[in-house]
Amino acid sequence: MHYTIDRASVQRHAAELLRCCLNLQDYSAACTAMTLLHVLFTACSRMCSLSAACWSLATAPSRETIRKAALKALKARDDLLKRLNRALTAEVPRALLRRPQQVAIDLVLIPYHGLPLDAELEVYRSQARSGTSHFHAYATAYVNYRGQRFTLALTVVERGEKMAEVLRRIFRKLSALGVTTRMTLLDRGFWSVAVIRYLRRAKKPFLMPVVLRGRKPGHADGPSGTRVFAARKRSGWGRYIVKAADGAVARVALGIHCRNYNGQWGRHGRQTLVYAFWGFEASSTRWLRETYRKRFAIETSYRQAHQARARTCTRSPLVRLLLVGVALTLRNVWVWLHYAVLSTPRKGNCRYNPGRLTLRTMLLWLQHQAEAELGIRDEVLAERPMPQRIGA
């Protein structure tokens, strides 16, 4: 027996999830919670602002009404984070909680070209990208469960905040959800004495790439620091003591994996990858490389979330947090559909059918359903009539 799902059922499911988790209430008789979600879904699909989405829907309320309705739904930042995390985990498979998981944690930076609304802490500073060194930063935790990649936790990263404190908040949210961490996969941005010492105290096994520092191999005195391990030509193991400016130290085990480029990225010769790990036994350096490669899927989740993130020029960090949270939630809804509805049951693990519904198609469904209920604005006022084509 075969079943079908349509845009109305998908839109109803996503809207009910966000309405319940975010506790959205009707702003007025003309601007209900469902109307606000129609406008929000349209903005996410078109990757435009809420104002542009209002204009494109014929019977939608004015952009000022939608703005006030959205602001009414926003409370304090901690309360909004709590609601967004509830929406992210509302449909996570319960079987995911039965055994420890490999969790990837990373930062997503949204370029920002304006001034802070209230305090300098709102804007995160990092290396220049997209013409700015100012960003709104968020940290997420991500797990790959039987081929389905769910985002489990979201938090805001403030300017100057230590990465150890960010990890502490993420692990606290995962613990409240009931997720046990078997291994934490981290980006090189978490390479610091404070992070390593915190993970060891919390008994959280981790794997991360080593930041290369010290003299380069071409120096007259030879390489130093972590570049000594990167200069190796054969795979092997090592140990290193990381030192901080305040004198604190942390000890880690190193795995050095060497391979040939073989023309990859247009390069030839030897490539040396240096990983730091703690809390588990590695069978080989190749196993370290293949295990860490699983972390790259979190970058894919960010790319997909950006395809579902409405744009804005507001200075309000709460509005920006809402748009990021909604984008991640819609991506989780798409993952859940493939896990619970679109997959083919079979003995062992189910077979996924990613070609049945792409994320872009699901977003277009949400937009088309909003246009079907609120209408499409396909005409504008003009100062003169359209000229007739000569010879027509």
Secondary structure, 3 states (H helix, E strand, C coil): CCCCCCHHHHHHHHHHHHHHHHCCCCCCCCCCHHHHHHHHHHHHHHCCCHHHHHHHECCCCCHHHHHHHHHHHCCCHHHHHHHHHHHHHCCCCHHHHHCCEEEEEEEEEEECCCCCCCCHHHCEEEEEECCEEEEEEEEEEEEEECCEEEEEEEEEECCCCCHHHHHHHHHHHHHHHCCCEEEEEECHHHCCHHHHHHHHHCCCCEEEECCCCCCCCCCCCCCCCCHHHHCCCCCEEEEEEEECCCCCEEEEEEEEEEEECCCHHHCCCEEEEEEEEECCCCCCHHHHHHHHHHHHHHHHHHHHHHHCCCCCCCCCHHHHHHHHHHHHHHHHHHHHHHHHCCCECCCCCCECCHHHCCHHHHHHHHHHHHHHHHCECCCCCCCCCCCCCCCC
